[in-house]
Amino acid sequence: MIILKKNSNEICKYLFKEGVLYAKKDYNLAKHPQIDVPNLQVIKLMQSFKSKEYVRETFSWQYYYWYLTNDGIEHLRNYLNLRSEIVPATLKKSAKPPGRPFGSGPPGNRPR
C-alpha cells in the first residue's frame, strides 16, 4: 500500500512521542482519532513495523495496540533525525510528589 510521506511522518512522530499507538479494527474509518491520517494507513504502517520487529502488537476487543521496541526507537530516531537524549513518553521517569519527611510532625501526635 502506498502511504504518503507526510502521513508516514505524522504516524512516526506520534508513535515516537507517546511510545504506544492504538487503532480500531475498522478499515473504512475516515481518520484515526489521534492522528489526522486514514485509519487504514496507520494499521498498514504498523503491520510493516511489526514485521521488522520495531513494534510489539496486542489485539483485544477490536483494537490493535502497538508498543515500541528498542529497535523501533533507534529506527525512528534515525528516520526522524532526533538526538539520543529524546525518548518516548513511556521511558520517561515520572516525578514523585514530594512527601513529608520523617520526623517533621509535632511530637506525640502519631496515629496508633
TIRO-2110 file (N, C-alpha, C; in Angstrom, 1 decimal):
// TIRO-2110
0.8, -1.2, 0.0, N, 1, A
0.0, 0.0, 0.0, CA, 1, A
0.9, 1.2, 0.0, C, 1, A
0.5, 2.2, -0.8, N, 2, A
1.3, 3.5, -0.9, CA, 2, A
0.8, 4.4, 0.2, C, 2, A
1.7, 4.8, 1.1, N, 3, A
1.4, 5.8, 2.1, CA, 3, A
2.1, 7.1, 1.9, C, 3, A
1.5, 8.2, 1.9, N, 4, A
2.2, 9.5, 1.6, CA, 4, A
3.2, 9.7, 2.7, C, 4, A
4.3, 10.3, 2.3, N, 5, A
5.4, 10.6, 3.2, CA, 5, A
4.9, 11.5, 4.3, C, 5, A
4.1, 12.4, 4.1, N, 6, A
3.5, 13.3, 5.1, CA, 6, A
2.8, 12.5, 6.2, C, 6, A
1.9, 11.6, 5.7, N, 7, A
1.2, 10.7, 6.6, CA, 7, A
2.1, 9.8, 7.4, C, 7, A
3.1, 9.2, 6.7, N, 8, A
4.0, 8.4, 7.4, CA, 8, A
4.8, 9.1, 8.5, C, 8, A
5.2, 10.4, 8.2, N, 9, A
5.9, 11.2, 9.2, CA, 9, A
5.0, 11.5, 10.4, C, 9, A
3.7, 11.8, 10.2, N, 10, A
2.8, 12.1, 11.3, CA, 10, A
2.6, 10.9, 12.2, C, 10, A
2.5, 9.7, 11.6, N, 11, A
2.3, 8.5, 12.4, CA, 11, A
3.6, 8.2, 13.2, C, 11, A
4.7, 8.3, 12.5, N, 12, A
6.0, 8.0, 13.2, CA, 12, A
6.3, 9.0, 14.3, C, 12, A
6.0, 10.3, 14.1, N, 13, A
6.1, 11.3, 15.2, CA, 13, A
5.3, 11.0, 16.4, C, 13, A
4.0, 10.7, 16.1, N, 14, A
3.1, 10.3, 17.2, CA, 14, A
3.6, 9.1, 18.0, C, 14, A
4.0, 8.1, 17.2, N, 15, A
4.4, 6.8, 17.8, CA, 15, A
5.7, 7.0, 18.7, C, 15, A
6.6, 7.8, 18.2, N, 16, A
7.8, 8.1, 18.9, CA, 16, A
7.5, 8.9, 20.2, C, 16, A
6.7, 9.9, 20.0, N, 17, A
6.4, 10.8, 21.2, CA, 17, A
5.7, 10.1, 22.3, C, 17, A
4.7, 9.2, 22.0, N, 18, A
4.0, 8.5, 23.0, CA, 18, A
4.6, 7.2, 23.4, C, 18, A
5.2, 6.5, 22.4, N, 19, A
5.7, 5.2, 22.7, CA, 19, A
4.8, 4.0, 22.5, C, 19, A
3.5, 4.4, 22.4, N, 20, A
2.4, 3.4, 22.1, CA, 20, A
1.4, 4.0, 21.1, C, 20, A
0.7, 3.2, 20.4, N, 21, A
-0.3, 3.6, 19.5, CA, 21, A
-1.4, 2.6, 19.4, C, 21, A
-2.6, 3.0, 19.3, N, 22, A
-3.8, 2.1, 19.1, CA, 22, A
-4.6, 2.5, 17.9, C, 22, A
-5.3, 1.5, 17.4, N, 23, A
-6.2, 1.8, 16.3, CA, 23, A
-7.4, 0.8, 16.3, C, 23, A
-8.6, 1.2, 16.0, N, 24, A
-9.7, 0.4, 16.0, CA, 24, A
-9.6, -0.5, 14.7, C, 24, A
-10.1, -1.7, 14.8, N, 25, A
-10.0, -2.6, 13.6, CA, 25, A
-11.2, -2.2, 12.7, C, 25, A
-11.1, -1.0, 12.1, N, 26, A
-12.1, -0.5, 11.2, CA, 26, A
-11.4, 0.0, 10.0, C, 26, A
-11.3, -0.7, 8.9, N, 27, A
-10.5, -0.3, 7.7, CA, 27, A
-11.2, 0.8, 6.9, C, 27, A
-12.5, 1.1, 7.2, N, 28, A
-13.2, 2.1, 6.5, CA, 28, A
-13.3, 3.4, 7.2, C, 28, A
-12.7, 3.5, 8.4, N, 29, A
-12.7, 4.7, 9.3, CA, 29, A
-12.0, 5.8, 8.5, C, 29, A
-12.6, 7.0, 8.4, N, 30, A
-12.0, 8.1, 7.6, CA, 30, A
-10.7, 8.6, 8.1, C, 30, A
-10.6, 8.7, 9.5, N, 31, A
-9.3, 9.1, 10.0, CA, 31, A
-9.1, 8.6, 11.4, C, 31, A
-7.9, 8.4, 11.8, N, 32, A
-7.5, 7.9, 13.1, CA, 32, A
-8.0, 9.0, 14.2, C, 32, A
-8.4, 8.6, 15.4, N, 33, A
-8.9, 9.6, 16.4, CA, 33, A
-7.8, 10.5, 16.9, C, 33, A
-6.5, 10.0, 16.9, N, 34, A
-5.5, 10.8, 17.5, CA, 34, A
-4.6, 11.5, 16.4, C, 34, A
-4.5, 11.0, 15.2, N, 35, A
-3.7, 11.5, 14.2, CA, 35, A
-4.6, 11.8, 13.0, C, 35, A
-4.3, 12.8, 12.2, N, 36, A
-5.1, 13.2, 11.1, CA, 36, A
-4.7, 12.5, 9.8, C, 36, A
-4.8, 11.2, 9.9, N, 37, A
-4.5, 10.3, 8.7, CA, 37, A
-5.5, 9.2, 8.7, C, 37, A
-5.8, 8.6, 7.5, N, 38, A
-6.7, 7.5, 7.5, CA, 38, A
-6.3, 6.3, 8.4, C, 38, A
-7.3, 5.7, 9.0, N, 39, A
-7.0, 4.6, 10.0, CA, 39, A
-6.4, 3.4, 9.3, C, 39, A
-6.7, 3.2, 8.0, N, 40, A
-6.1, 2.1, 7.3, CA, 40, A
-4.6, 2.2, 7.1, C, 40, A
-4.2, 3.5, 6.9, N, 41, A
-2.8, 3.7, 6.7, CA, 41, A
-2.0, 3.5, 8.0, C, 41, A
-2.6, 3.8, 9.1, N, 42, A
-2.0, 3.6, 10.4, CA, 42, A
-1.8, 2.1, 10.6, C, 42, A
-2.9, 1.3, 10.4, N, 43, A
-2.8, -0.1, 10.6, CA, 43, A
-1.8, -0.8, 9.7, C, 43, A
-1.7, -0.4, 8.4, N, 44, A
-0.8, -1.0, 7.4, CA, 44, A
0.7, -0.6, 7.8, C, 44, A
0.9, 0.6, 8.2, N, 45, A
2.3, 1.0, 8.5, CA, 45, A
2.7, 0.3, 9.8, C, 45, A
1.8, 0.1, 10.7, N, 46, A
2.2, -0.7, 12.0, CA, 46, A
2.4, -2.1, 11.7, C, 46, A
1.7, -2.7, 10.7, N, 47, A
1.9, -4.1, 10.3, CA, 47, A
3.3, -4.2, 9.7, C, 47, A
3.7, -3.2, 8.9, N, 48, A
5.1, -3.2, 8.4, CA, 48, A
6.1, -3.2, 9.5, C, 48, A
5.9, -2.3, 10.5, N, 49, A
6.8, -2.1, 11.6, CA, 49, A
6.8, -3.4, 12.4, C, 49, A
5.7, -4.1, 12.5, N, 50, A
5.7, -5.4, 13.3, CA, 50, A
6.5, -6.4, 12.6, C, 50, A
6.5, -6.5, 11.3, N, 51, A
7.2, -7.5, 10.5, CA, 51, A
8.7, -7.2, 10.7, C, 51, A
9.1, -6.0, 10.9, N, 52, A
10.5, -5.6, 11.1, CA, 52, A
10.9, -5.6, 12.5, C, 52, A
9.9, -6.0, 13.4, N, 53, A
10.1, -6.1, 14.9, CA, 53, A
10.5, -4.7, 15.5, C, 53, A
9.9, -3.6, 14.9, N, 54, A
10.0, -2.3, 15.5, CA, 54, A
9.0, -2.0, 16.6, C, 54, A
7.8, -2.8, 16.5, N, 55, A
6.8, -2.7, 17.5, CA, 55, A
6.3, -4.1, 17.9, C, 55, A
5.7, -4.1, 19.0, N, 56, A
5.1, -5.3, 19.5, CA, 56, A
3.6, -5.1, 19.5, C, 56, A
2.8, -6.1, 19.0, N, 57, A
1.4, -5.9, 18.7, CA, 57, A
0.5, -6.7, 19.7, C, 57, A
-0.5, -6.1, 20.2, N, 58, A
-1.5, -6.8, 21.0, CA, 58, A
-2.9, -6.5, 20.4, C, 58, A
-3.8, -7.5, 20.3, N, 59, A
-5.1, -7.2, 19.8, CA, 59, A
-6.1, -7.7, 20.8, C, 59, A
-7.0, -6.7, 21.1, N, 60, A
-8.0, -7.1, 22.1, CA, 60, A
-9.3, -6.2, 21.9, C, 60, A
-10.4, -6.9, 21.9, N, 61, A
-11.7, -6.2, 21.8, CA, 61, A
-11.8, -5.2, 20.6, C, 61, A
-11.4, -5.7, 19.4, N, 62, A
-11.4, -5.0, 18.1, CA, 62, A
-10.5, -3.8, 18.1, C, 62, A
-9.5, -3.8, 18.9, N, 63, A
-8.5, -2.7, 18.9, CA, 63, A
-7.1, -3.3, 18.8, C, 63, A
-6.3, -2.7, 18.0, N, 64, A
-4.9, -3.0, 17.9, CA, 64, A
-4.1, -2.1, 18.9, C, 64, A
-3.1, -2.6, 19.6, N, 65, A
-2.2, -1.8, 20.4, CA, 65, A
-0.8, -2.1, 20.0, C, 65, A
0.0, -1.1, 19.7, N, 66, A
1.4, -1.3, 19.3, CA, 66, A
2.3, -0.6, 20.3, C, 66, A
3.3, -1.3, 20.7, N, 67, A
4.3, -0.8, 21.7, CA, 67, A
5.7, -0.8, 21.0, C, 67, A
6.4, 0.4, 21.1, N, 68, A
7.7, 0.5, 20.5, CA, 68, A
8.7, -0.5, 21.2, C, 68, A
9.6, -1.1, 20.4, N, 69, A
10.7, -1.9, 21.0, CA, 69, A
11.9, -1.0, 20.9, C, 69, A
13.0, -1.5, 21.5, N, 70, A
14.3, -0.8, 21.5, CA, 70, A
14.8, -0.6, 20.0, C, 70, A
14.6, -1.6, 19.2, N, 71, A
15.0, -1.5, 17.8, CA, 71, A
14.1, -0.4, 17.1, C, 71, A
12.9, -0.4, 17.4, N, 72, A
12.0, 0.6, 16.9, CA, 72, A
12.3, 2.1, 17.3, C, 72, A
12.7, 2.2, 18.5, N, 73, A
13.2, 3.5, 19.0, CA, 73, A
14.4, 4.0, 18.2, C, 73, A
15.3, 3.1, 18.0, N, 74, A
16.5, 3.5, 17.2, CA, 74, A
16.2, 3.8, 15.8, C, 74, A
15.3, 3.0, 15.2, N, 75, A
14.9, 3.2, 13.8, CA, 75, A
14.2, 4.6, 13.7, C, 75, A
13.3, 4.9, 14.6, N, 76, A
12.6, 6.2, 14.5, CA, 76, A
13.5, 7.4, 14.8, C, 76, A
14.4, 7.2, 15.6, N, 77, A
15.4, 8.3, 15.9, CA, 77, A
16.2, 8.6, 14.6, C, 77, A
16.6, 7.6, 13.9, N, 78, A
17.3, 7.8, 12.6, CA, 78, A
16.3, 8.4, 11.5, C, 78, A
15.1, 7.9, 11.5, N, 79, A
14.1, 8.3, 10.5, CA, 79, A
13.7, 9.8, 10.7, C, 79, A
13.5, 10.1, 12.0, N, 80, A
13.1, 11.5, 12.3, CA, 80, A
14.2, 12.4, 12.6, C, 80, A
15.5, 12.0, 12.5, N, 81, A
16.7, 12.8, 12.8, CA, 81, A
16.6, 13.4, 14.2, C, 81, A
16.4, 12.6, 15.2, N, 82, A
16.3, 13.0, 16.6, CA, 82, A
17.6, 12.7, 17.3, C, 82, A
17.9, 13.5, 18.4, N, 83, A
19.1, 13.2, 19.2, CA, 83, A
18.8, 12.1, 20.1, C, 83, A
19.8, 11.5, 20.7, N, 84, A
19.7, 10.3, 21.5, CA, 84, A
19.1, 10.6, 22.9, C, 84, A
19.1, 11.9, 23.3, N, 85, A
18.6, 12.3, 24.6, CA, 85, A
17.0, 12.3, 24.6, C, 85, A
16.5, 12.4, 23.4, N, 86, A
15.0, 12.4, 23.3, CA, 86, A
14.5, 11.0, 23.3, C, 86, A
13.5, 10.7, 24.3, N, 87, A
13.0, 9.4, 24.5, CA, 87, A
11.5, 9.5, 24.4, C, 87, A
10.8, 8.3, 24.1, N, 88, A
9.3, 8.3, 24.2, CA, 88, A
8.8, 8.5, 25.6, C, 88, A
7.6, 8.9, 25.7, N, 89, A
6.9, 9.2, 27.0, CA, 89, A
6.9, 7.9, 27.9, C, 89, A
6.9, 6.7, 27.3, N, 90, A
6.8, 5.5, 28.1, CA, 90, A
8.1, 5.2, 28.8, C, 90, A
9.2, 5.9, 28.4, N, 91, A
10.5, 5.6, 29.0, CA, 91, A
10.9, 6.8, 30.0, C, 91, A
10.1, 7.8, 30.0, N, 92, A
10.4, 8.9, 30.9, CA, 92, A
10.0, 8.6, 32.3, C, 92, A
10.8, 8.9, 33.3, N, 93, A
10.5, 8.7, 34.7, CA, 93, A
9.5, 9.8, 35.2, C, 93, A
8.5, 9.3, 35.9, N, 94, A
7.6, 10.3, 36.4, CA, 94, A
8.1, 10.8, 37.7, C, 94, A
8.0, 12.1, 38.0, N, 95, A
8.5, 12.7, 39.2, CA, 95, A
7.5, 12.4, 40.3, C, 95, A
8.0, 11.9, 41.4, N, 96, A
7.2, 11.6, 42.6, CA, 96, A
6.9, 12.9, 43.3, C, 96, A
5.7, 13.1, 43.8, N, 97, A
5.4, 14.3, 44.5, CA, 97, A
6.2, 14.3, 45.8, C, 97, A
6.6, 15.4, 46.2, N, 98, A
7.4, 15.5, 47.5, CA, 98, A
6.6, 15.1, 48.7, C, 98, A
7.0, 14.2, 49.4, N, 99, A
6.3, 13.7, 50.6, CA, 99, A
6.8, 14.4, 51.9, C, 99, A
6.1, 14.1, 52.9, N, 100, A
6.5, 14.7, 54.2, CA, 100, A
7.7, 13.9, 54.7, C, 100, A
8.8, 14.6, 55.1, N, 101, A
9.9, 13.8, 55.6, CA, 101, A
9.6, 13.2, 57.0, C, 101, A
10.3, 12.2, 57.3, N, 102, A
10.1, 11.5, 58.6, CA, 102, A
10.5, 12.4, 59.7, C, 102, A
9.7, 12.5, 60.8, N, 103, A
10.0, 13.2, 62.0, CA, 103, A
9.7, 14.7, 61.9, C, 103, A
9.0, 15.1, 60.9, N, 104, A
8.7, 16.6, 60.8, CA, 104, A
7.4, 17.0, 61.5, C, 104, A
6.6, 16.0, 61.9, N, 105, A
5.3, 16.4, 62.5, CA, 105, A
5.5, 16.7, 64.0, C, 105, A
4.5, 17.2, 64.6, N, 106, A
4.6, 17.5, 66.1, CA, 106, A
4.8, 16.2, 66.9, C, 106, A
5.6, 16.3, 67.9, N, 107, A
5.8, 15.1, 68.7, CA, 107, A
4.5, 14.6, 69.5, C, 107, A
4.4, 13.3, 69.6, N, 108, A
3.3, 12.8, 70.3, CA, 108, A
1.9, 12.8, 69.5, C, 108, A
2.0, 13.2, 68.3, N, 109, A
0.7, 13.3, 67.5, CA, 109, A
0.7, 12.2, 66.4, C, 109, A
1.1, 11.0, 66.8, N, 110, A
1.2, 9.9, 65.8, CA, 110, A
-0.1, 9.1, 65.8, C, 110, A
-0.4, 8.5, 64.7, N, 111, A
-1.6, 7.6, 64.7, CA, 111, A
-1.1, 6.3, 65.4, C, 111, A
-2.0, 5.7, 66.1, N, 112, A
-1.7, 4.4, 66.9, CA, 112, A
-2.4, 3.3, 66.3, C, 112, A
END
